[in-house]
Amino acid sequence: MKSQSPKSGEKTKKAVPNRVKTAALIQSKSLALNGGKPVRNPHDFLLFGAPALGRAEIAGVVDSMRRRWIGTGPKVARFEKEFAEYQGAEYAVAVNSCTAALHLSMVALGLGPGDEVLVPALTFCATANAVLHAGATPIPVDVLPDTMNINVEEAEQKITKRTRAIIPVHFAGRPCAMHEIMALAKRHRLQIVEDCAHAIETRYYDQPAGTFGELGCFSFYATKNLTTGEGGMLLTSQKARADRLKRLALHGMSQDAWKRFGDEGYKHYDVVELGYKYNMTDMAAAIGLPQLAALEKNWKKRKAIWAQYQKAFSDLPLTLPAEPLVYERHAYHLYTPLIQRNSGITRDQVLSALTAEGIGVGVHYRSLCDHPLYRKRLGWKRSDAPVAGRIGDQTLSLPLSPSMNQKDVLDVITAMRKVLGGKSKTT
């Protein structure tokens, strides 16, 4: 029979306004996507994640060039020392990326073939790839819908006799539940490597991210809160481990280049184990040192922009990021609202529309379980992490940089409200 019950008929009637709204939003002639005037002209496109760089960074690079010391040298050593002091860590080892830091962590902890490492399904591919490069197997764990951090209860369900470690990722700068994670690790004798790519300023009960587990890994990529262009850092509480990480980062050699060629006389080196080419350069550290000095000032700027977004978007069809709890210090690295499914417009349509309005956007992230590499090689499927899959379909990241001025922020707000059909609102 073709007749419908009242209940199913009600669902059909409720769906009609959404279809109408979808068509109205997508086909609106005011959108730049459809030929309307953009919020920002093409020559003034607002880059996503543009770093805040100034005279101090330029002067530092020029100084390194004039001194002719552009490889690993004294500025790297100073950067390591000052970063360790900022994080309250015993030792810091500078490398050329967070990916390198994660890979070295796997090697330093002896993880390899036959070992399993739990990773959140909502993260950058480097988290899982570092495990694969070490010969171990990453196991996807779903995330919590509000914090987007690893679900500790599900992590425990994924533990097998082969599980050796967990890599919690402090997503967007919000700390993971590290007390629960450390307790889980203790119960099952697991090692913890913190992925702090988003979390330089992050604190959990006043303890800095990256100081809970065996190793903490940080990123200084161009879009990060502290940038060196490309770069990364490892934190550890053990001197022997720090010394080994330094060797592994430079071909397994026993002496840094600047120590071999310094004014104390030439020193021979020994290659004591098979290492990699992961060392940071003084050119990168020259950028990082003033960035570190400005970190707290820039954190306050990002926090203010984050709060302005929260207020301006409160009436739009968005699920806004959850506010940090009283015992959490959020690094405010990313601002990641979710496009609600009943909004009448898809996330990808919003991305295209905002780009046409002159606003740079990002996606952090599609679920790892949706990527062909992990599906084909490891047999992962969306049902392994359904929450991460849903977030990956609905999330987008808006510009959140201390390099932004108030006009930039208001342009983002105007564009979002234009695309999502909200009335003009600039506060």
Phi, psi and omega in degrees: 000147181268348181291151181248152174287160178304323183295314180290328177296322178299317180298320180296318181295322181291334183283336184299311180302325179296319179294320178295316180297319178302310181298319181296319181290312185291324186265001182303129181287346179284339180290138177298331179301332182251020176101359178284175180283126180287157176298320177235140178290154182306324181288349181242031182303132180275109181292141174282129175072024179298127183287153175269099182242141182221200184296325182296318179294317179297316180298322180296317179294316179299320179299317178297320180293318180293327179280350180067019177246093185250350176272200179293124185203207186296330179290326175296316179299318178294320179297317177301314182297312184289326177292318177300319179296318179298320183273355182067033182255159179286313186221144176230140180234117182277138178225183187268000176188162174291329176301316177298319179299317180294317179297314178299326177298316179298316181293315183295330180271001176076026181273137184196203183308135180092345180266147176246143179230124180281131178226147176291145181285342178255091181195171175289152185300336182301329181300312179283323183296324179299323178294315180296319180298332178277353180092358179271179184243120175283141178241120184285137177237135181291166184246167176280142185290335183269312182272338185065015175267166185304137178277108187295322180297317179291326177302318180296326179290338182271355182287132176234182179293346180264352183290127182242338186203164174231140173245091174286137179249122179280085191295129176065001182106000178271129184292142170291167177283078190292330177296318178292319181294318180293323177294319177298316180298320180294319181297324187250009179055053180252154176262148183243126172241115182274127173269103184252031182303331180256004203230039182298316183268001186292138176226146176232113189051045176070002177263130183295140172302143180095356181245008180272312186270195179294323183215147173239135185241128185238154179243140174238035177298167188303329183267359187280166183298330172233120184242147168237018187089292167224144179163167179199175181210146174246139173246140176208156178263359186247124180296317181299322179290320178298317179298319180291321178299321178298317178296313181299327182285348182225064172065009184078019182277149186276349181226137171294153180301319185289337174282326180290324186251018181283181185280003177274000181106154184294139177236129176289154176241158173241141171271110189258344174200167181285113182244199186226176177252077187241011187288150174275154178258160175295331176299318178291315180298328178297329174281320185293326183298309176291332174297318178296320180295330182263006189301312183292320177298316180290327176299318179296323177295315180294322178299319179294319178294317179303314180294323179295319176298315182304318180288317186290333186256009188296336182256007180269162179285063182231149165262110186280156177303141179293142178292144178295149178279168188297333181263011180246137167250113182277136178280349181051048178282319181232148170246112193234076174288160176251135174284118182294146186293335179265017184285344182085008179209140182276163178301316182294326175294323177295317178303313181295319182293318179294320177300318178295332178281357179092019181247121177284136182226168178220174174231118180227093358218170162287147180301138176303330182291351178266353185272137184304322182305310185283331176293314184284317187278324187244354179075020179292150177219162186301327181292347176292335182207072186296326179294314177300322178296316179296315179299318180299335178278334191248346189274152167212159180243132180260156179306133181211078186227142176293351176282349181283140172262179184296326176297319178302313181297314180295327177294320177298314180298314180300316181295317179299316182290326177295314183290322184266006173081017179276155176290160181303131181203120186236019179240000000 
